[in-house]
Each structure stands twice: as C-alpha cells, then as structure tokens.
C-alpha cells in the first residue's frame, strides 16, 4: 500500500509540472510562475529518476546526491516564487481597480449622455413645438368667433391648451429647468407638487439643505433616484404615506426615504440587474459617483402614519458626495 501511495505521489508531481508548464503562456511568462514551474519540474524529474530505479534495477543511478541537490533547488524555487508572486497579486489588484474605475467612468459617461440627450430633447420641445402650439392658439383665437358651434370651439380650445400644458410638462420632466437653475431642494419640492398623487397617499418631508448648490452630476443623480423611489412606491408598494428628508452630513448629501407599503426584498437588485430597471438603476447611478446606498424593510420605523399596519414598509438611505471625486 505504501508503495502505491509513493508511486501515486510521483505521478501527481509529474502531472503538476506538466500542467504548470502549459499554463505559463496564460501567465504571460510571469517570472514568479516560471520559478515555481522550475521547482515543479525539478521535483518531478527527481520522482522520475526514483521510478526508473524501481522498475529498472540495473539502471544503477545514484539518487542520494541528486535527491539532495534537487530538494535544495525545489526549496529555493518555491521560496523565490512565493516571494515574487506577491508582485503578481499586486498587479492583479491594480488591474481590478483600474477596471472598476473604468466601469464607473463608462457608467458616469452614459448617465451624463442620457441627461444631455434629455436636455436637448426638452429644449427642442420647449423652443420648437411650444412656440408652434402657441402660434396655433393665437391663430385659433383670431378665428374662434367664426366657428358657430360653441361646443366645437370649446373643445378645440381645450385641446390646444392641453397640448401646450403637456408639452411643457414633458419638457420639464425630461430635464427639469428648476433643477438646473434653482437647485435640488426646489426641484424636489416642485416634483412633489406636480406628481399626481392618489387621494389616500400623504407626503411629508424635511429638507435642510436650503438652496445650496452641489456638483451638477450629483444633484442630477440624487434627483433621479428620488423620482425613481417615489414612482416605485406609487406603482408597486400600495403605500399610503411617504416620508423623506435630505440633509448634508459631513461630506455627504444624505436622502432618507421611507414608505409604509408592502416592503422591499434586497434580492430584487440582482434580479433586476439583467433588465437594467428600477432599483438596479438606482444602484448604478449612485455607484457611478462613488456614493453609497442601503435598503431595508422598515417595520415600525417606516410607518410614517404612526398607526399599526400589517405592511412592513421600506427604508432607503442614499448618500452622494457633496464634492466631485
């Protein structure tokens, strides 16, 4: 049995040496890997000599001196390889860091490209279609008295006014000029004032940042994240109360958002990653500017009405830097 294990040990050493040599090209001839390969080759060669002596007794090769020298070479190769392999891990970590930075840069570029396209499209609507509809309204006003059917005249006037309002609202939603001109606080308050809330949903908030301005990208990210949270609450949670606050905490701008709806499962983030929607959009946007996020079921902490409810609610905490990184 011991002979079998000895033979198996020798065979495994030879196998390890062969596989290490084959992998050398994948390591791009890294010196630490080459040194380790050399140690494995010497170790396997020593085993081959021992096997030959066993199966060919007349071979007569003295293994004592080669065994001792080989052991020393193997030890030196492994010691040097382990010492040098630290550099390889450092390079791998640096490559991973550069890749993460590159991914964040791409994501940030994609977000800003999206915002620029939103802004361009909003400008086209506001400056192109808006004046055209206003001209139609003025022309209609000039000939309105010639339309004898009062109902038709009234419906046409309502349709034109509704088109003008719709264009203005779509333009503002695409790229809110209040956010660009007046800042985050007023933009969020304006959003809450204009969003069509169900009658049974109440909103309370506390924004302590006044009209202080922050980097444009960070303001856009936090605004979009807030809008996404509100839309998710109204569409999916069945909540009757929303509460949020925005504070400047050190070098971070912190949004704490709560509702008393059906709760939140953090696993949805990974599930939505493939679809690029909803909560994953929030995570992507926040990560792109090196912010942080957390989601949890709120329990009583999210019950903004103060009543006992069977629903769990959700609490989201979003932090973005107050300065560009």
BAVO-403836 format. One record per atom (N, C-alpha, C, CB): residue in one letter; x, y, z. Coordinates in steps of 0.1 Angstrom, whole numbers, plus 5000, padded with zeros to 4 digits. Glycine has a CB too. Layout:
N
AXYZ ...
//
This chain:
325
X500849885000 X500050005000 X500950135000 X499150005012 X501950135008 X502850245009 X503550274995 X503950225020 X503950154988 X504550174975 X503550234965 X504950034970 X502250194967 X501250254958 X501150404960 X499850194960 X501050454973 X500950594976 X502250664971 X500750614991 X503450604972 X504650664968 X504650684953 X505850584972 X504150584945 X504050594931 X503050704927 X503650454925 X501950704934 X500850804931 X501450944933 X499650784939 X502150964944 X502751094947 X503751134936 X503551084960 X504551044931 X505451074920 X504651114907 X506350954917 X503651034904 X502851064893 X502151204894 X501750954891 X501651244905 X500951374907 X501951484905 X500351374921 X503251464910 X504251564908 X504551594894 X505551524916 X504651484886 X504851494872 X503751564865 X505151354865 X502451524869 X501251594863 X501251744866 X500051524868 X501551774879 X501551914883 X502651994875 X501851934897 X503751944872 X504852004865 X504352034850 X506151924865 X503751934844 X503251944830 X502252054829 X502751804825 X501252054838 X500152154838 X500652294840 X499052114848 X501652304849 X502252434852 X502952494840 X503252424864 X503652404833 X504352454820 X503352494810 X505252334815 X502252424809 X501152454799 X500552594802 X500052354798 X500452624815 X499852754820 X500752874819 X499352734834 X502052844816 X503052954816 X502653064806 X504452904812 X502153024794 X501753124784 X500653214789 X501353054771 X499653154796 X498553234801 X498953334812 X497553134808 X500053304819 X500553404829 X501453504822 X501353334840 X501553504809 X502353604801 X503853594806 X501753744803 X504353474808 X505753454812 X506153524825 X506653494800 X505153534834 X505453594847 X506653524854 X504253604856 X507653604858 X508853544864 X508553454876 X509853654868 X507553494884 X507253414896 X506753284892 X506253494905 X505853274882 X505353154878 X506453064871 X504153174868 X507353124864 X508453044858 X509252984868 X509253134849 X509553054879 X510353004890 X509652884897 X510753114900 X508352894899 X507652784905 X507552664896 X506152834908 X507452694883 X507452584873 X508752514873 X507152644859 X509852584875 X511152524875 X511252434887 X512252634876 X510752474899 X510752394911 X509952264909 X510252474922 X508752284902 X507952164899 X508652064890 X506552204894 X509352124880 X510052034870 X511151954877 X510652124859 X511952024885 X513051954893 X512451854902 X513852064901 X511351884908 X510751784918 X510251664910 X509651854925 X509551694898 X509051574891 X510251494884 X508151624880 X511351564880 X512451494875 X513051404885 X513551594869 X513151444898 X513651364908 X512751244911 X513751444921 X511451264909 X510551154911 X510651054899 X509051194912 X510851104887 X511051014876 X512350924877 X511151094863 X513350984883 X514650904885 X514350794895 X515751004890 X513650824905 X513250724915 X512450614909 X512550794927 X511450654901 X510650544895 X511450464885 X509550614886 X512450524878 X513250444869 X514150344877 X514150534861 X514650384888 X515450304896 X514650184902 X516050374908 X513350204904 X512550094910 X512249994899 X511250154915 X511850044887 X511449954876 X512649904868 X510450024867 X513749964868 X514949924861 X516049914871 X515250014849 X516149804879 X517149794889 X518549804884 X516949654897 X518749764872 X520149764866 X520549904862 X520249674855 X519650004863 X519950134858 X521050194867 X518650224859 X521050164880 X522150194889 X522450344891 X523350134884 X521450434890 X521650574891 X521650604906 X520550654884 X522650674911 X522750714925 X521850834927 X524250744929 X520850814935 X519850914938 X520151004950 X518450854939 X521150964958 X521351044970 X521751184968 X522350974979 X522751204960 X523251334958 X522351424949 X524651334951 X521751364938 X520751444930 X519551474939 X520351364918 X519151384947 X517951404956 X518251524965 X517651274964 X519351524971 X519751634980 X519751774973 X521051614987 X520551774961 X520651894954 X519251934948 X521651874942 X518551834943 X517151864938 X516251924948 X516551744932 X516351874960 X515551924971 X515852074974 X515651844984 X517152104974 X517652234976 X517052334965 X519152244977 X517252284953 X516752364941 X515252384942 X517052304928 X514452284946 X513052294947 X512652394958 X512352154950 X513352384969 X513052474980 X513352624976 X513952444993 X514552644969 X514852774965 X513852834955 X516252774959 X513452754946 X512452794935 X511152834942 X512252684925 X510652744951 X509352774957 X509452894966 X508952654965 X510552914973 X510753034982 X510753154974 X512053014991 X511553154963 X511653274954 X510353294947 X512853254944 X509653194942 X508353204936 X507353274944 X507853074930 X507253224957 X506253274966 X506653424969 X506253194980 X507953454970 X508353594973 X507953684961 X509853604975 X508153634949 X507853714937 X506353714933 X508653654925 X505653614937 X504253604934 X503453724940 X503653474937 X503953774951 X503253894957 X503054004947 X504053944969 X504154024939 X504054134929 X502954104919 X505354144921 X502753974915 X501653934906 X500353974912 X501753784902 X500153944925 X498853974931 X498654124932 X498753914945 X499754204934 X499654344934 X499154394920 X500954414938 X499754344910 X499354384896 X497954344893 X500354314886 X497554224898 X496154184896 X495154284903 X495854044901 X495554314915 X494654414923 X494654544916 X495154424937 X495754594911 X495754714903 X494954714891 X497254754900 X495054594884 X494154584872 X492654584875 X494554444865 X492354514886 X490954514890 X490454654894 X490754414902 X491354724901 X490954864905 X490754954893 X492054924914 X491754944883 X491555014871 X490354984863 X492754994862 X489954854863 X488754804856 X487554864863 X488654654856 X487454864877 X486354924884 X486255074881 X486454894899 X487355144881 X487355284878 X486855304863 X488755344880 X487255224854 X486855234840 X485355214839 X487655134831 X484855104846 X483455084845 X482655194851 X483154954853 X483155254862 X482355364868 X482455494858 X482955404881 X483555504852 X483755614842 X482755604831 X485155624837 X482655474826 X481755444815 X480255474819 X481855304810 X479955424831 X478555444836 X478255594838 X478455374849 X479255664844 X479055814846 X478855884832 X480255874854 X479655844822 X479555894809 X478155864803 X480655844800 X477755744805 X476455704800 X475255794806 X476155554802 X475455814819 X474455894826 X474456034821 X474655884842 X475656094820 X475656234815 X475256244801 X477156284817 X475556144793 X475056144779 X473556134779 X475656024771 X472956054787 X471456044788 X470956184792 X471055934798 X471556244802 X471056374807 X471156484796 X471756424820 X472256474789 X472456574778 X471456554767 X473856564772 X471056424764 X470056404754 X468656444759 X470056254750 X468456414772 X467156464778 X467056614777 X467056424793 X468156684780 X468156834779 X467956884765 X469456884785 X468656814756 X468456854742 X467056834737 X469456784733 X466456724740 X465156694736 X464156784743 X464756544739 X464356814756 X463456904763 X463557044757 X463856914778 X464757084753 X464957214746 X464157224733 X466357254744 X464257114725 X463557104712 X462057114714 X463956974705 X461557054725 X460157054727 X459757194731 X459756954738 X460557254741 X460157384746 X460357494736 X461057414759 X461457494729 X461757604720 X461257584706 X463257624719 X460857454703 X460357424689 X458857404689 X461057304684 X458457304695 X457057274695 X456157364703 X456757124699 X456757414714 X456057504723 X455557634716 X456857544735 X456557704710 X456057824702 X455157804691 X457357894697 X455257684684 X454357644673 X452957634679 X454857514667 X452857564690 X451457554696 X450957684701 X451557454708 X451757764706 X451357904710 X450857984698 X452457974717 X451557964686 X451158034674 X449757984670 X452158024663 X449557854671 X448257794667 X447257844676 X448357634668 X447557864689 X446557914698 X446158054694 X447057904712 X447158134691 X446858274687 X446058284674 X448158354685 X446458194665 X445658194652 X444158144655 X446258104642 X444058054664 X442758004667 X441858114674 X442757874676 X442558194682 X441858294689 X441358404679 X442758364700 X442058424668 X441658524658 X440458474650 X442858544649 X440358344648 X439258294640 X438158224649 X439758204629 X438358224662 X437358154670 X435958204669 X437858164685 X435758334667 X434458384666 X433758344654 X434458544666 X434458294643 X433858254631 X433358114632 X434858254620 X433658044643 X433157904645 X431857914653 X434257814653 X430757884646 X429457904651 X429157794662 X428457894641 X429657674661 X429357574670 X430157594683 X429657434664 X429557634693 X430157664706 X430957544712 X429157714716 X430357424711 X430957304716 X432257274709 X429957184715 X432257284696 X433457254688 X434557354691 X433157264673 X434157484692 X435157594696 X435757564709 X434457734695 X434857524719 X435357504732 X436357384733 X434257484742 X435957274726 X436757154726 X438157184719 X436057044718 X438157254708 X439357294701 X440257374710 X439157364688 X439657464717 X440457554726 X441057464738 X439657664732 X440257374743 X440757294754 X441857194749 X439557204759 X441757144737 X442757054731 X444057134729 X442257004718 X443957254724 X445257334722 X445857364735 X444957464714 X445057404745 X445657434758 X446257314765 X444557494768 X445557194763 X446057074769 X447457034762 X445056964767 X447457054749 X448757024742 X449857114747 X448557044727 X449657244749 X450657334754 X451157284768 X450157474754 X450157254776 X450557214790 X451357084790 X449257194799 X450856984781 X451556864780 X452956874776 X450856764771 X453156954765 X454556984760 X455357044771 X454557074748 X454857134779 X455557204790 X455957104800 X454757314796 X454957014804 X455256914814 X456256804810 X453956844818 X456156764797 X457056664792 X458456724792 X456656614778 X458556844787 X459856914787 X460456924800 X459757054780 X459656964810 X460156974824 X460556844830 X459157044833 X459856734827 X460156604832 X461456554826 X459056504830 X461656574813 X462856534806 X464056594812 X462756554791 X464056724814 X465156794820 X464656914828 X466156844809 X464356894841 X463757004849 X464657124850 X463456954863 X464157234844 X464957364844 X465157414858 X464257464836 X464157374867 X464257424881 X465557364888 X463057384889 X465857234885 X467057174890 X468257244885 X467057024886 X468257274872 X469457344866 X469657484872 X469357344851 X468557554873 X468657694876 X468557724891 X467557774869 X467757644898 X467457684912 X467957574922 X465957694914 X468357464918 X468957364927 X468057254931 X469357434939 X468657164939 X467957034943 X466757044951 X468956944950 X466757134961 X465657144970 X464357184963 X465957244982 X464457294955 X463357344948 X462857244937 X463657484942 X463757174931 X463357084921 X462556964927 X464557024914 X462956914939 X462256804945 X460956854950 X463056754957 X460856974956 X459557024961 X458657044949 X459757154968 X459157094938 X458357114926 X457856974921 X459157184915 X458656874921 X458256744916 X457156684925 X459456644917 X457256704938 X456256654947 X454956734945 X456656674962 X455056864942 X453856944940 X453056904927 X454157084939 X453856854917 X453256834904 X452856684901 X454156874893 X453456594909 X453156454906 X451756414910 X454156364914 X451056344902 X449656314905 X449556204916 X448856264892 X449456254929 X449356154940 X447956104942 X449856224953 X447755984945 X446355934948 X445856004961 X446455774951 X444556014962 X444056084973 X444356024987 X442556084972 X444655894987 X444955835000 X446355835004 X444355695000 X447255894996 X448655894998 X449156035003 X449455864985 X449756045015 X450256165020 X451756165019 X449756185035 X452356285018 X453756305017 X454256405027 X454256345003 X455256375035 X455856465044 X457356465042 X455456435059 X457956575045 X459456585042 X460056695050 X459656605027 X461356685051 X462256785058 X463556795050 X462456755073 X463756915043 X464956935035 X465757045042 X464556965020 X466857015047 X467657115055 X468757175047 X468157045067 X468857155034 X470057205027 X469757345021 X470457105015 X468657405023 X468257535018 X468457525003 X469157645024 X468957634997 X469157644983 X470657624979 X468657774977 X471357554987 X472857534985 X472957444972 X473457464997 X474057484964 X474257404952 X475457304954 X474557504940 X475357194946 X476357094947 X476757064932 X475756964954 X477756974930 X478156934917 X476956894908 X479156824917 X476856934896 X475656914888 X475356764887 X475956964874 X476356684884 X476156534883 X475556484895 X477456464879 X476056524907 X475556464920 X474156504922 X476456514931 X473756634919 X472356684920 X471456604911 X472256834917 X471956574899 X471056504889 X470856364894 X471756504875 X471956294899 X471856154904 X470856154915 X473156104908 X470956234925 X470056234937 X468656264933 X470556324948 X468456354924 X467156394919 X466456274912 X467156514910 X467256204903 X466656094895 X466355974905 X467656054884 X467255954914 X467055844924 X465755874932 X468255834934 X465555994937 X464356034944 X463156004936 X464456174949 X463156054923 X461956034915 X461755884913 X462256094901 X462755804911 X462655654910 X461955594922 X463955594906 X462455634934 X461855584946 X460355614947 X462655644958 X460055744944 X458655784945 X457755704935 X458455934943 X458255684923 X457555614913 X457355464917 X458255624899 X458455404923 X458355264927 X457255254939 X459655224932 X457255354948 X456355344959 X454855354953 X456555464968 X454655444944 X453255464939 X452855354930 X453155594931 X453755294923 X453355184913 X453255044920 X454355184902 X454155024930 X454254884934 X453954854949 X455654834931 X454154954957 X454154924972 X452754924978 X455055014979 X451755004972 X450455024979 X450555104991 X449854894982 X451555194993 X451755275005 X450755385005 X453155335005 X450455425018 X449555545020 X450355665025 X448455505029 X451655645028 X452355755034 X453855745029 X452355755050 X454355865026 X455755875022 X456455985031 X455955905007 X457555955036 X458356055043 X459756055039 X458256025059 X460356165037 X461756175033 X462356295039 X461956165018 X463756295040 X464456405044 X465756405037 X464656405060 X466356525035 X467556545028 X468456635037 X467456605014 X469656585041 X470556655050 X471956655044 X470456605064 X472756755048 X474156745045 X474856695057 X474756885040 X475456575056 X476056515067 X477556505064 X475456365070 X478356595070 X479756595067 X480056625052 X480456465071 X480756535046 X481056555031 X480056475023 X482456515028 X478856445028 X477856365021 X476556435021 X477756225027 X475856415010 X474456465009 X473556335011 X474156534996 X472756335021 X472056215025 X470556225023 X472356175040 X469956135016 X468556115014 X468055995022 X468156104998 X467156025031 X466555915038 X465055905034 X466655935054 X464655795028 X463355785022 X462555665029 X463455765007 X461355695033 X460555585039 X459155585033 X460555605054 X458555465033 X457155455030 X456655335038 X456855425015 X455255325039 X454655225047 X453955125038 X453655285057 X454655095027 X454054995017 X454354855020 X454455035004 X454454775010 X454554625011 X455954585014 X454054564999 X456854675015 X458254625019 X459154615007 X458154505027 X460354565010 X461354555000 X462254435002 X462254685000 X462554364991 X463454254991 X464754294984 X462754124984 X465854304992 X467154344985 X467554254974 X468254344996 X467054124973 X467454044962 X466954094949 X466953894965 X465954184949 X465454234937 X466554314929 X464254324939 X467554364936 X468554434929 X469254344919 X469554494939 X469754224924 X470454134915 X469554084904 X471054024923 X468254064907 X467354014897 X467054114886 X465953974904 X467054244890 X466854354880 X468054394873 X466254474887 X469254344877 X470454384870 X470454344856 X471654314877 X469854224853 X469854174839 X468854264831 X469354034839 X467954324837 X466954404829 X467354554829 X465554384835 X468254594838 X468654734838 X467554834842 X469154774824 X466754794852 X465554874855 X465554904870 X464254794851 X464554994874 X464155014887 X465255034897 X463354894892 X465354944907 X466254964918 X467754944913 X465954854929 X467954864903 X469254854898 X469754984892 X469354734888 X468855054886 X469155194881 X469655284892 X467955254873 X468955274903 X469355354915 X470755314919 X468355334927 X471055184920 X472355144925 X473455184915 X472354984926 X473155174902 X474155214892 X474455364892 X473555174878 X473355444893 X473655584893 X474455624906 X472255654893 X474055574917 X474755614929 X476255564929 X474055554942 X476455444924 X477755394923 X478655464914 X477755244919 X478055524903 X478855594893 X479555724899 X477955634882 X478955774910 X479655894916 X480255864929 X478556014917 X480455734932 X481155684944 X480255724956 X482555754945 X478955704955 X478055724966 X477855594973 X476755784962 X476955594982 X476555464989 X475055454991 X477255455003 X474555334993 X473155314994 X472855195003 X472555284980 X471655195009 X471255085017 X469655075016 X471655095032 X469154955016 X467754935016 X467354835026 X467254885001 X466254855033 X465854755043 X464354765045 X466554775056 X463754665050 X462354665054 X462254755067 X461854525057 X461254835066 X461254945077 X460554905089 X460555055071 X459554815089 X458754785101 X458154915107 X459654725112 X458154925120 X457555045126 X458355175122 X457555035141 X459655155119 X460455275115 X459955335102 X461855225113 X459255265094 X458855315081 X457355355082 X459055215070 X456655325093 X455255355094 X455055505097 X454555275105 X455055585086 X455055735087 X453755785092 X455455795074 X452755705093 X451455755098 X451355735113 X450255675091 X452155655119 X452155635133 X451155535137 X451855765140 X450455475128 X449455375131 X449955235130 X448155385122 X449355135136 X449754995134 X449254945121 X449254905146 X450254895113 X449954845100 X450554705098 X450454945089 X449854625090 X450354495087 X451454495077 X449254395083 X451554605070 X452654625060 X453954665066 X452254725049 X455054625059 X456354635065 X456954775062 X457254535061 X456754825050 X457354945046 X458754925041 X457355045057 X459355035037 X460755035031 X461455155036 X460755015016 X462755145039 X463655255042 X464855245033 X464055255057 X465055355026 X466255375017 X467055485022 X465755395002 X468355465023 X469355565026 X470355575015 X470055535040 X470355695008 X471255724997 X472155835001 X470355754984 X473455814999 X474455915002 X475255944990 X475355875014 X475356074986 X476256114975 X477256214980 X475456164963 X478456224974 X479456314979 X478956464976 X480756294972 X479356554985 X479056694982 X480056764973 X479056764996 X481156684970 X482056734960 X482456624951 X483356784968 X482856664939 X483256574929 X484456494933 X483456634915 X484456364930 X485656284934 X486356244921 X485256154942 
//
